[in-house]
Amino acid sequence: MLTVEFQPLNFGYRKRVVLDCTTPVILAHRDGRYALVSPCATEPGRWRVTRFDIAGPTGHTTRATATEAAQAAIDDGFVEVLGFPGEVNDG
């Protein structure tokens, strides 16, 4: 089971981390869903926003850049930065 410790970050930091996105980042929506912004495996050079709920992946979209993908996630309400994939505990 995937578990994540939620530690809210101040808005200015969140915005800088997400909009200056150069590495994968995990975001949370207040309704309990998550989004992973990462390089797209099927479209080299593009970035993907993969959305998850408690049951697993629910869909994805791709954008030309990491910043565009991060902005798409923010526009969908994923505004809390949970961290980066290496910081998530699988336990």
C-alpha positions as a printed NumPy array, in Angstrom:
array([[  0.   ,   0.   ,   0.   ],
       [  1.285,   3.452,  -0.899],
       [  1.532,   5.805,   2.06 ],
       [  2.556,   9.437,   2.027],
       [  3.185,  11.748,   4.953],
       [  1.416,  15.022,   4.21 ],
       [  3.373,  18.116,   5.151],
       [  1.886,  21.31 ,   3.7  ],
       [  4.426,  23.729,   2.286],
       [  3.953,  27.463,   2.016],
       [  2.301,  28.634,  -1.194],
       [  5.342,  30.47 ,  -2.581],
       [  7.533,  27.393,  -2.208],
       [  4.893,  25.1  ,  -3.726],
       [  4.465,  27.378,  -6.716],
       [  8.222,  27.61 ,  -7.311],
       [  8.725,  23.843,  -6.998],
       [  5.863,  23.03 ,  -9.325],
       [  6.262,  25.713, -11.957],
       [ 10.045,  25.258, -12.085],
       [  9.46 ,  21.535, -12.394],
       [ 12.448,  19.666, -13.841],
       [ 12.028,  16.374, -11.978],
       [  8.95 ,  14.257, -11.226],
       [  6.706,  15.606,  -8.467],
       [  3.718,  14.18 ,  -6.581],
       [  0.769,  16.499,  -5.935],
       [ -2.394,  16.046,  -3.89 ],
       [ -5.951,  17.251,  -4.334],
       [ -8.005,  18.114,  -1.265],
       [-10.493,  15.369,  -2.18 ],
       [ -7.864,  12.655,  -1.647],
       [ -6.691,  12.14 ,  -5.226],
       [ -3.057,  12.335,  -6.281],
       [ -1.208,  13.342,  -9.441],
       [  2.266,  12.449, -10.612],
       [  3.972,  14.885, -12.99 ],
       [  6.75 ,  12.995, -14.784],
       [  8.402,  12.481, -18.159],
       [  6.093,  10.618, -20.533],
       [  7.241,   7.068, -21.266],
       [  5.218,   6.759, -24.472],
       [  5.9  ,  10.202, -25.953],
       [  9.625,  10.982, -25.538],
       [ 10.354,  14.619, -24.754],
       [  6.862,  15.297, -23.379],
       [  5.614,  15.324, -19.781],
       [  2.62 ,  13.466, -18.353],
       [  0.191,  14.138, -15.515],
       [ -1.053,  10.787, -14.219],
       [ -4.009,  10.997, -11.842],
       [ -4.752,   8.445,  -9.101],
       [ -7.49 ,   7.785,  -6.608],
       [ -7.67 ,   5.131,  -3.91 ],
       [ -8.379,   2.433,  -6.527],
       [ -5.372,   3.305,  -8.716],
       [ -4.728,   5.302, -11.906],
       [ -7.73 ,   7.192, -13.274],
       [ -6.233,   8.837, -16.351],
       [ -3.503,  11.012, -17.759],
       [ -2.756,  13.921, -20.042],
       [  0.47 ,  14.941, -21.745],
       [  2.005,  18.354, -22.305],
       [  5.055,  19.622, -24.188],
       [  6.984,  20.708, -21.081],
       [  7.226,  19.912, -17.391],
       [  5.95 ,  23.388, -16.521],
       [  2.893,  22.97 , -18.768],
       [  2.153,  19.576, -17.206],
       [  2.531,  20.963, -13.686],
       [  0.24 ,  23.886, -14.553],
       [ -2.368,  21.439, -15.916],
       [ -2.297,  19.569, -12.603],
       [ -2.662,  22.84 , -10.658],
       [ -5.57 ,  23.865, -12.898],
       [ -7.244,  20.536, -12.   ],
       [ -6.929,  21.336,  -8.286],
       [ -3.781,  19.383,  -7.406],
       [ -2.182,  22.136,  -5.367],
       [ -0.378,  20.474,  -2.439],
       [  3.181,  19.28 ,  -3.08 ],
       [  3.679,  15.94 ,  -1.392],
       [  7.217,  15.42 ,  -2.544],
       [  9.289,  13.684,  -5.117],
       [  9.042,   9.965,  -5.974],
       [ 12.214,   9.089,  -4.047],
       [ 10.62 ,  10.504,  -0.877],
       [  7.467,   8.35 ,  -0.955],
       [  7.427,   5.408,   1.467],
       [  6.006,   2.118,   0.293],
       [  4.993,   0.39 ,   3.503]])
